[in-house]
Amino acid sequence: MNRLRRKGLAMPIVFGLILCLSVWVISLSWTMSNSRHRFQKVIKMRRAYFMARSALQHFFLKIKIMQRRAPQAMMALEKADAQHWRLLSQAFIEDIVLPAPEENTVSAHYGIGSFSIGTVDLARGMFTLEITALGRIDGVGESIHRIQRLSR
């Protein structure tokens, strides 16, 4: 009789171990999928940030070229009154866009949200710009707001 009671004890122990292992595997898979989702979101946010940085670099390149090749355009921007500023600034940043995408690529774009000229120091040939650059990739967006001092 004693032998029969010991044999019946093995089945609940095996079922308990199976239950513990299945709970562990389910929690591990849930944790891994959650981590993968967060990792992919962080990667998209970083890519969007670097798209915004690309917009800043594109903008600074245009500023430098305009200073050297068309100084009268930069002077018109610097001396524009509030009434004409909106139109002039939009015309200035209109062509700061990502080149045409290739097929089968992610949907990414960048641009300058707004910029304004702050102080102008004619004696030293310097001025400040307040810039908001935007980057977007696969529905995730980032923006960078900078105040930059530039020389002529």
C-alpha positions in Angstrom: 0.0 0.0 0.0 2.8 2.4 0.8 4.4 1.8 -2.6 1.2 2.8 -4.4 1.1 6.2 -2.6 4.6 7.1 -3.6 3.9 6.4 -7.3 1.0 8.8 -7.4 3.2 11.6 -6.0 5.4 11.8 -9.2 2.6 13.0 -11.5 1.9 16.2 -9.6 5.6 17.0 -9.3 6.0 16.5 -13.1 2.9 18.7 -13.8 4.2 21.4 -11.4 7.6 21.4 -13.2 5.9 21.6 -16.6 3.7 24.5 -15.4 6.7 26.4 -14.0 8.7 25.9 -17.2 5.7 27.0 -19.4 5.2 30.2 -17.2 8.9 30.9 -17.5 8.9 30.5 -21.3 5.8 32.6 -21.8 7.2 35.4 -19.6 10.6 35.2 -21.4 8.9 35.5 -24.9 6.7 38.4 -23.7 9.8 40.3 -22.3 11.8 39.7 -25.4 9.0 41.0 -27.7 8.5 44.0 -25.5 12.3 44.7 -25.6 12.4 44.3 -29.3 9.5 46.8 -29.7 11.3 49.4 -27.5 14.6 48.8 -29.4 12.9 49.4 -32.8 11.2 52.6 -31.5 14.5 53.9 -30.1 16.2 53.2 -33.5 13.5 55.1 -35.4 13.8 58.0 -33.0 17.6 58.2 -33.4 17.2 57.9 -37.2 14.6 60.8 -37.1 17.1 62.8 -35.0 19.8 62.3 -37.5 17.4 63.3 -40.3 16.8 66.6 -38.4 20.6 67.0 -38.1 20.8 66.5 -41.9 18.3 69.3 -42.3 20.5 71.6 -40.1 23.6 70.8 -42.2 21.7 71.4 -45.4 20.5 74.7 -44.1 24.0 75.8 -43.0 25.4 74.8 -46.4 22.8 77.0 -48.1 23.5 79.9 -45.7 27.3 79.7 -46.5 26.7 79.5 -50.2 24.2 82.3 -50.2 26.6 84.5 -48.2 29.4 84.0 -50.7 27.4 83.9 -54.0 24.4 86.1 -53.3 25.1 88.4 -50.4 22.3 90.7 -51.5 19.8 87.9 -50.8 21.2 87.5 -47.3 21.0 91.3 -46.8 17.4 91.2 -47.9 16.7 88.6 -45.2 18.5 90.5 -42.5 16.7 93.8 -43.3 13.2 92.3 -43.9 10.4 93.7 -41.8 7.9 91.5 -40.0 5.4 91.9 -42.9 7.8 90.5 -45.5 9.8 88.1 -43.3 7.3 85.2 -43.5 7.3 85.2 -47.3 11.1 85.6 -47.6 11.9 82.9 -45.0 9.5 80.4 -46.6 11.1 81.1 -50.0 14.6 80.7 -48.5 13.9 77.2 -46.9 11.6 75.9 -49.7 14.3 73.9 -51.4 15.8 72.3 -48.3 14.3 68.9 -48.8 15.6 65.4 -49.0 16.5 64.2 -52.5 14.0 61.9 -54.3 13.8 58.6 -52.5 14.8 55.3 -54.2 12.3 52.6 -54.5 11.8 50.1 -51.6 13.2 52.5 -49.0 11.7 53.8 -45.8 9.6 56.9 -45.8 12.0 59.6 -44.5 12.1 63.3 -44.9 13.6 66.4 -43.3 13.1 70.1 -43.4 13.4 73.4 -41.6 10.3 74.2 -39.6 11.2 77.8 -39.0 14.2 80.1 -38.6 14.7 83.7 -37.7 17.6 86.0 -37.6 18.4 87.3 -34.2 21.1 89.8 -33.5 23.2 91.2 -36.3 26.7 92.5 -35.5 27.9 94.4 -38.5 31.2 95.5 -36.8 32.3 91.8 -36.4 30.4 90.5 -39.4 28.4 88.0 -37.3 24.7 87.3 -36.8 22.7 84.7 -34.9 20.1 82.3 -36.3 17.3 80.6 -34.4 16.5 77.4 -36.3 14.0 74.5 -35.8 14.9 71.5 -37.9 12.5 68.6 -38.3 13.2 65.0 -39.2 10.7 62.2 -39.8 11.1 58.5 -40.5 8.4 55.8 -40.6 5.9 58.0 -38.7 8.4 58.9 -35.9 9.4 62.5 -35.8 12.1 64.5 -34.0 13.0 68.2 -33.9 16.1 70.1 -33.1 16.0 73.7 -31.9 19.3 75.6 -32.2 20.6 79.1 -31.8 23.6 79.4 -33.9 26.1 82.2 -34.4 27.5 82.5 -37.9 30.1 84.7 -39.4 30.0 86.2 -42.8 
